[in-house]
Structures are given as structure tokens and as C-alpha cells.
Amino acid sequence: MPQSPDAGLLARVSPVIKGKQDILIDLFGRPSERQDRPRLIALRRAGGNGTIIGAFDDEGIRYWGLRVAVQRAIEETVSMQGILYVAVTDEGGEVIGSLGDLPESQPEKDPLLRDLLESKISSANRKSKLKGRNLLEVFSPIYLETTGSDLPESAWKVTGRMRSCRETGSFSTSPWPLSCSSGSFPSGSSI
């Protein structure tokens, strides 16, 4: 009688559950070995009070890998001087990386956000004031892709958006490869 998928997963992480190991990472291996086997991360909680288990399929690995890569890219490339927030969203509008305090998005109340989400426009900027500070908010498409990958391009190309805001008084040079003064942008930025 074949084992249930849950029983196989529990058997693989049993050393962590039983306290014989503190961590187990089983993310890689030959595709033939991974067939119908989720990739696993298991961590023993501090004080031995339980175990945290993460099981991922191919799509889950790509999704979490993309989130980690985007977050790291944002943190390594954005200087915080004058920047209130930067956020990168996937094509569904879900934040996959951010820095700073992103305001809550309310497309139903904000015509600019609604037009961006409905792809009526591809990029935009707007000036505003908040607590006496002059702000510039920039919205731009982003194309995330890898080159030279063994995977087909359709598996890695993800289209999303960048939303950022900084105090306009802090502009000496633009940190983005776009023209903030004219209100027009190239068709997209790439990471």
C-alpha cells in the first residue's frame, strides 16, 4: 500500500520533529528525485516548542525566490535619504518587495491607481503634500527576467510595477533612470 503524501513529508522531517536536528533544508536535487515530492524547509522552534515546516512545489520555489531576490535588490540599491518608500508589485498587485511605509492602496478611491491597475496607462508621477512636505510619487512598469536560464522564458518573465515616493526637496540627482520633471517615462525599468 503506497504512503500518503503527508506521511512521506512527515517521515522526511522527522529528525527535526524528534529534536535530532534543528534545521532541515531539502530544496534541490535531481528532477527525477523531486517528482511529486515537495521541497522542504523544517526548523525546530526555540526551546523545542514545535517545528515549522515549509513545503514548496516548483511554482512556490520560484515565487519565494523572486520575493527574496526583489527584496534584496531593493535593499542594496535604494539609498534611504529622502525616500519615504519603494515597493515592487507583481502583475496582480501583490507586494513582492518593499522598503519604507507604503500607504494603503485604494484604487477605488484613487483614479491614478485604478488606471495603472487596469493598464489604461503604463507609468505616471504625481506631486503631493503631506504634513508640509513636498512629495513626488513615481509609478513605473518593471520587467523581471533572467537570461541564459535553462528554464523557458515564460517560466521566469514576470511583469510588475515599481511605486516609489521621495521628498522633492531632496532631489539633487534622480536615483531612477527616468525623467521625473517631464512626467514621461520610458516603457519600463528592468532589474
DACOR-V203173 format. One record per run of one state. SS is the DSSP state (H for helix, E for strand, - for the rest). FROM is the first residue (numbers start at 0). LEN is the number of residues. If there is no record, write none. Layout:
[[SS	FROM	LEN] [SS	FROM	LEN]]
This chain:
[[-	0	4] [H	4	13] [-	17	5] [E	22	4] [-	26	4] [H	30	4] [-	34	4] [E	38	6] [-	44	1] [H	45	3] [-	48	2] [E	50	6] [-	56	1] [H	57	20] [-	77	5] [E	82	8] [-	90	4] [E	94	6] [-	100	10] [H	110	7] [-	117	6] [E	123	7] [-	130	2] [E	132	12] [-	144	8] [H	152	4] [-	156	1] [E	157	10] [H	167	3] [-	170	18] [E	188	2] [-	190	1]]
